[in-house]
Amino acid sequence: MRVIVVGAGEVGQSIANNLSDSHDVVLVDRDEALVEELTYEIDALVIHGDGTDIATLREAGIEDAELLIASTDNDEANIVTCGAAKTTGDVFTIARVKRHSLLETWQGAEGAFGVDFMASSNLLTAEAIFRLSGFPGAHDVDSFIGGLVRMAEFEVGPESPIVELTVEEADQYDSLTFAAIFRDDELIIPRGDTVIQEGDRVVVIGSTGSVTQFATETVRAGGSDLEEVVIVGGSEIGFHTARLFEEHGYRPHLIEQDHDRAREIAEKLPNTSVWEHDATDIDFLEREHVDEADMIVAALKHDDRNLLVSMLAQKLGVDRTISLIENTTYAELFEKVGIDVAVSPREETAEEIVRFTRDEQTEKIAMVEHDRAEVLEVTLSGESPIAGRQIADATGEFPDCVVIGAISRDGELVVPRGDTVLEAGDHVVLFTETQVLDDVTALF
């Protein structure tokens, strides 16, 4: 399939890298220097031009394309690009936007703007933050099979009771699979005798109850339920994060320095306490007892301010810090200075868009460790060579880096074991390295 990606920023590059192994990808950008740089770094045709210009789209081969993804940082340019693409024929268009109001307009009018699918960065990021809030110590969380199955990534701290235990000794949960361990730069597929070490980042897949129990008992032992949430910044992401907490029965606090924006948010979110102040004023934070918060979300518009707010929160003794990060190259820095989780709007958007490019049997994907690996939900077809076979036998068909984490059969959760027989129609949640993803999905 020919895929045109307009916008060669972090989102566009992530999408292009993810698709280039199995699709004919063309990447378009207005920055001539960036185009020249990427020509030698990415496995795709990279051309210089404006995606809103039909001549540029024709140069990219729009007449033969089945999919166009508009992923620049400009909402309006992305929408115009999709509209221009529609004038050339039957191409499926995806637009990345930041403003939720554009998403609402598109949802309210079928086919609006010439966009077939729209991904809102701000809303996707707020949803990711809310998912993380429900799991103590989680660095990444996603749900599969309508919430029946959860995937979560945790870092094992020095006080965790599973440090120096084998996976077999640590696996005391009814419906949980240890899918992967990231140790420094190494990916380890855990076996029963694999020893868990301090600092390991463990990926588990299982029922919501088992993943929650694992989080509270082994990652952040004795962690209390989330009660006090403070959101710093009345950005669109900060606003939607507070709105999601409100909708789930919380009464969050939000700090916004701009008077007009603070007043607007207070009027729209009656169950959110809005404080009009500078969140980097430590005297204010102490006076308002922010140190008693269970979690602080830094949702300002600049990475350096988010880092500062998160470090101040840590100094005050806040239990958990989640920070937005626009430049993903800073992610390692944020984690090294102790920020619990850095959430990237660009990564959340790329993940949502890539999901739409998968074959029809792939229901959902979640990128892990900045797209180094993926957890995906696939439906097993009757023609699959592994249908009707036990997992112990069928996994011989897979690369070594694949782990089946959970199975849903007729709406019921099946915990995968070696003697579990895979049946046509099963919804299978599995972990795999991104580089072998296409080989794995071909088996389903």
C-alpha positions in Angstrom: 0.0 0.0 0.0 1.3 3.5 -0.9 1.1 5.8 2.2 1.8 9.5 2.1 2.8 11.2 5.4 2.7 15.0 5.3 4.8 16.5 8.1 8.2 15.0 9.0 8.4 16.0 12.6 8.5 13.5 15.4 5.0 12.2 14.7 5.5 11.9 11.0 8.9 10.2 11.4 7.5 7.7 13.9 4.7 6.8 11.6 6.9 6.5 8.6 9.4 4.3 10.5 6.6 2.1 11.7 5.1 1.6 8.3 8.1 1.5 5.9 8.8 -2.2 6.3 5.5 -3.2 4.9 4.3 -0.2 2.9 5.5 2.1 0.2 5.9 5.3 2.3 6.4 8.8 1.0 7.3 11.5 3.6 6.6 15.2 2.7 7.9 18.3 4.5 8.4 22.0 3.9 11.7 22.1 5.7 14.3 21.6 3.0 17.2 20.9 5.4 15.1 18.3 7.3 14.2 16.6 4.0 17.8 16.4 3.1 18.7 15.0 6.5 16.0 12.4 6.5 16.7 11.2 3.0 19.7 9.4 4.4 18.2 8.3 7.7 14.8 6.9 7.0 13.6 4.0 4.8 11.1 6.1 2.8 11.0 8.5 -0.1 11.3 12.0 1.4 10.3 15.0 -0.8 10.3 18.7 -0.2 7.0 20.5 -0.6 3.8 21.8 0.9 1.2 19.2 1.5 -1.7 21.6 1.0 -0.4 22.1 -2.6 -2.0 19.6 -5.0 1.1 19.7 -7.2 3.2 18.4 -4.2 0.7 15.7 -3.5 0.8 14.6 -7.2 4.6 14.5 -6.9 4.2 12.2 -3.9 2.0 9.9 -6.0 -1.4 10.8 -4.5 -3.3 9.2 -7.4 -1.9 5.7 -6.4 -2.0 6.2 -2.7 -4.5 4.4 -0.5 -3.8 6.4 2.7 -2.7 10.0 3.4 -1.7 11.0 6.9 -1.5 14.8 7.6 0.7 15.1 10.7 2.2 18.6 10.8 2.0 20.8 13.9 -0.6 23.0 12.2 -4.2 21.9 12.6 -5.6 23.9 9.7 -2.8 22.8 7.3 -3.6 19.1 8.2 -7.3 19.6 7.4 -6.6 21.4 4.1 -4.2 18.7 3.1 -6.8 16.1 3.6 -9.3 18.1 1.6 -6.8 18.5 -1.2 -6.1 14.8 -1.3 -9.8 14.0 -1.6 -10.0 16.0 -4.8 -7.6 13.5 -6.5 -9.6 10.3 -5.9 -10.5 7.7 -3.3 -7.8 8.0 -0.7 -8.4 7.4 3.1 -7.3 10.5 5.0 -6.2 10.9 8.6 -5.7 14.3 10.2 -3.8 15.0 13.4 -5.2 18.0 15.3 -4.6 19.5 18.7 -7.8 21.4 19.3 -10.6 19.4 20.7 -13.2 21.7 19.1 -12.1 20.6 15.6 -12.6 17.0 16.7 -16.1 17.8 18.0 -17.0 19.5 14.7 -15.7 16.6 12.7 -17.6 14.1 14.9 -20.8 16.1 14.5 -20.7 16.1 10.7 -19.9 12.9 8.8 -17.2 13.5 6.3 -16.5 17.0 7.5 -13.3 18.7 6.1 -12.6 15.7 3.8 -11.2 13.8 6.8 -11.9 10.1 7.3 -10.3 9.8 10.7 -9.2 12.5 13.1 -6.8 12.1 16.0 -6.7 14.8 18.7 -3.3 15.0 20.4 -4.7 16.9 23.4 -7.5 14.5 24.2 -5.3 11.4 23.6 -2.7 12.7 26.0 -5.2 13.5 28.7 -6.6 10.0 28.4 -3.1 8.5 28.7 -2.5 10.6 31.9 -5.8 9.4 33.4 -5.0 5.8 32.6 -1.7 6.1 34.3 -3.3 7.6 37.4 -5.0 4.3 38.2 -1.9 2.2 38.6 0.7 3.1 41.2 4.2 3.3 39.8 3.2 2.6 36.2 5.3 4.2 33.4 2.8 3.1 30.7 -0.7 1.7 30.7 -3.1 0.7 28.0 -6.3 -1.4 27.8 -7.3 -4.1 25.4 -10.5 -6.1 24.5 -12.8 -3.4 25.8 -11.0 -3.1 29.1 -10.9 -6.8 29.9 -7.1 -6.9 29.6 -4.5 -4.4 30.7 -0.9 -3.8 29.8 1.3 -1.9 32.1 5.0 -1.2 32.4 6.6 -0.7 35.9 10.0 0.1 37.2 11.1 -2.2 40.0 12.4 0.0 42.9 15.0 -1.1 45.5 12.3 -1.7 48.2 10.2 -3.9 45.9 9.6 -7.4 47.4 10.3 -9.0 44.0 13.9 -7.8 43.7 16.2 -10.8 43.3 13.2 -13.2 42.9 12.8 -15.3 39.8 9.8 -14.7 37.6 8.4 -18.0 38.8 8.7 -16.9 42.4 7.2 -13.4 41.7 4.3 -14.8 39.6 1.7 -15.2 42.3 -1.3 -13.7 40.4 -4.2 -15.6 38.9 -4.3 -13.8 35.5 -1.0 -12.1 34.9 1.8 -12.7 32.4 5.3 -11.3 32.6 5.7 -10.3 29.0 9.1 -8.5 29.0 11.9 -7.0 31.0 13.9 -4.0 29.9 17.2 -3.8 31.6 19.2 -0.7 30.6 19.3 -1.1 26.8 18.6 -4.8 26.8 15.2 -6.5 26.1 14.8 -9.7 28.0 12.0 -12.2 27.3 11.4 -13.6 30.8 11.5 -17.3 31.6 10.7 -18.9 34.9 14.3 -18.7 36.1 14.8 -15.1 35.0 15.9 -13.1 38.1 14.2 -9.7 38.5 16.7 -6.9 39.4 16.4 -3.4 40.9 15.8 -0.9 38.1 14.2 -3.4 35.7 11.3 -2.1 33.7 8.8 -4.9 33.7 5.9 -5.2 31.2 3.0 -7.3 32.4 -0.3 -8.2 30.7 -3.4 -9.5 32.4 -6.8 -8.7 34.0 -7.3 -5.3 35.4 -7.5 -6.7 38.9 -4.3 -8.7 38.7 -2.3 -5.8 37.1 -3.6 -3.4 39.9 -2.7 -6.0 42.6 0.7 -6.4 41.1 1.2 -2.6 41.1 0.2 -2.1 44.7 1.9 -5.1 46.2 5.2 -5.3 44.3 6.0 -2.1 42.6 4.8 0.5 45.1 4.1 -1.6 48.1 1.4 -0.1 50.4 0.5 2.6 47.8 -2.7 4.3 48.8 -5.6 5.0 46.5 -5.5 8.2 44.5 -7.4 11.1 46.2 -5.7 14.4 45.8 -4.7 15.4 42.2 -3.1 18.7 41.2 -2.8 19.7 37.6 -0.4 22.5 36.8 -1.3 24.4 33.6 -4.6 25.3 32.0 -3.5 24.2 28.6 -5.9 22.2 26.5 -4.2 19.0 27.8 -4.5 20.3 31.4 -8.1 21.2 30.9 -9.1 17.8 29.4 -7.1 16.0 32.1 -9.1 17.8 34.8 -12.3 17.1 33.0 -11.6 13.4 32.8 -10.9 13.3 36.6 -14.2 15.2 37.2 -16.1 12.7 35.1 -14.8 9.9 37.2 -15.8 11.4 40.5 -12.6 13.2 41.5 -12.4 16.8 42.6 -9.0 17.9 41.2 -7.1 21.1 41.7 -5.7 23.1 38.8 -3.2 25.9 38.9 -3.2 28.4 36.1 -1.4 31.8 36.1 -3.4 33.6 33.4 -6.5 35.3 34.9 -8.8 34.9 31.9 -7.9 31.2 31.3 -8.3 30.4 35.0 -11.7 32.0 35.1 -12.8 30.1 31.9 -11.7 26.8 33.3 -13.4 27.5 36.6 -16.7 28.1 34.8 -16.5 25.0 32.7 -15.3 22.6 35.4 -17.4 23.2 38.5 -15.9 20.3 40.5 -12.3 21.5 39.9 -10.7 24.0 42.3 -8.8 26.5 40.1 -6.0 28.4 41.7 -4.8 31.5 39.8 -1.1 31.5 40.6 2.5 30.8 39.4 3.1 27.1 40.1 6.8 27.6 40.4 6.3 29.7 43.6 7.3 27.2 46.3 5.8 29.4 49.1 2.4 29.2 47.3 2.7 25.4 46.9 3.5 25.0 50.6 0.7 27.4 51.7 -1.8 25.4 49.7 -0.5 22.1 51.0 0.4 20.8 47.6 2.8 18.4 49.4 -0.3 16.4 50.4 -1.2 15.6 46.8 -1.0 12.0 45.7 -0.1 13.1 42.2 0.9 16.2 40.3 0.5 16.5 36.5 2.8 19.2 34.9 0.8 20.3 31.8 2.4 23.6 30.9 3.4 24.4 27.3 7.2 24.2 27.8 9.3 21.3 28.7 11.7 23.2 31.0 8.7 24.6 33.0 7.2 21.2 33.3 10.6 19.8 34.5 10.9 22.6 37.1 7.4 22.1 38.4 7.9 18.4 38.7 11.2 18.8 40.6 9.6 21.3 43.0 6.7 18.8 43.6 9.3 16.1 44.4 11.1 18.4 46.8 7.8 19.0 48.6 7.3 15.2 48.9 4.5 14.7 46.4 4.0 11.0 45.9 4.0 10.9 42.1 4.8 13.2 39.2 3.6 13.0 35.6 5.0 15.5 33.1 4.2 16.4 29.6 7.2 16.4 27.2 7.1 17.8 23.7 10.7 17.0 22.8 11.0 13.2 23.3 14.8 13.4 23.3 14.5 14.8 26.8 12.6 11.7 28.1 15.7 10.0 29.5 16.7 13.3 31.2 13.3 13.6 32.9 13.5 10.0 34.1 17.1 10.4 35.4 16.2 13.3 37.6 13.4 11.3 39.1 10.2 12.3 37.2 8.0 9.3 37.4 6.5 9.5 34.0 7.0 11.7 30.9 4.1 11.6 28.6 4.6 12.7 25.0 1.6 14.0 23.0 3.5 13.2 19.8 4.0 9.6 20.8 0.3 9.2 21.9 -0.8 10.6 18.5 1.6 8.5 16.4 0.4 5.3 18.3 -3.3 6.1 17.5 -2.6 6.8 13.9 -0.5 3.7 13.3 -3.3 1.6 14.7 -5.4 2.6 11.7 -2.8 1.4 9.3 -2.7 -2.2 10.5 -4.5 -5.0 8.8 -8.1 -5.7 9.7 -7.3 -8.5 12.2 -5.3 -6.0 14.3 -7.7 -4.5 16.8 -5.4 -2.3 18.8 -1.7 -1.5 19.4 0.3 0.1 22.2 3.9 1.3 21.6 6.3 0.4 24.4 9.7 2.0 25.2 9.4 4.7 22.6 8.3 2.3 19.8 11.0 -0.3 20.5 8.3 -2.9 21.1 4.5 -3.1 20.8 1.6 -4.8 22.6 -1.2 -5.6 20.2 -4.6 -7.2 20.1 -5.2 -9.5 17.1 -8.0 -11.7 16.1 -7.0 -15.3 15.1 -8.5 -16.3 11.7 -9.6 -19.8 10.8 -7.0 -19.9 8.0 -4.1 -19.1 10.5 -1.4 -21.8 10.6 -1.5 -21.7 14.4 -5.3 -22.1 14.8 -6.1 -25.3 16.6 -2.6 -25.7 18.1 -1.4 -25.5 21.7 0.6 -22.4 22.5 3.7 -24.4 23.4 3.6 -25.8 19.9 2.5 -22.7 18.0 5.0 -20.3 19.5 7.7 -22.2 17.6 6.4 -20.3 14.6 7.1 -17.0 16.3 10.4 -15.1 16.7 11.9 -15.4 20.2 10.8 -11.9 21.2 7.1 -12.7 21.1 5.0 -13.4 24.2 1.3 -14.2 24.3 0.0 -12.3 27.3 -3.8 -12.9 27.3 -6.7 -14.4 25.3 -10.3 -13.5 25.2 -12.7 -16.2 24.0 -16.4 -15.5 23.7 -16.0 -12.5 26.1 -14.2 -14.5 28.7 -10.6 -14.1 29.8 -8.3 -17.1 29.2 -5.0 -17.1 30.9 -2.5 -18.4 28.3 -0.5 -21.5 29.3 1.6 -23.9 27.3 -1.3 -26.4 26.8 -3.9 -23.7 25.9 -5.3 -24.4 22.4 -5.6 -21.3 20.2 -9.0 -21.2 18.5 -10.3 -19.3 15.5 -12.0 -16.1 16.7 -9.8 -15.7 19.8 -8.7 -12.2 20.6 -5.0 -12.5 21.4 -3.0 -9.8 23.2 0.7 -10.3 22.6 4.0 -8.5 23.1 6.6 -8.3 20.3 9.6 -6.2 19.2 8.5 -3.7 16.6 11.1 -4.9 14.0 9.4 -8.3 13.6 5.8 -7.0 13.9 4.8 -7.8 10.3 6.1 -11.3 10.5 4.1 -11.9 13.7 0.8 -10.5 12.4 1.1 -12.5 9.2 0.6 -15.7 11.4 -2.8 -14.5 12.5 
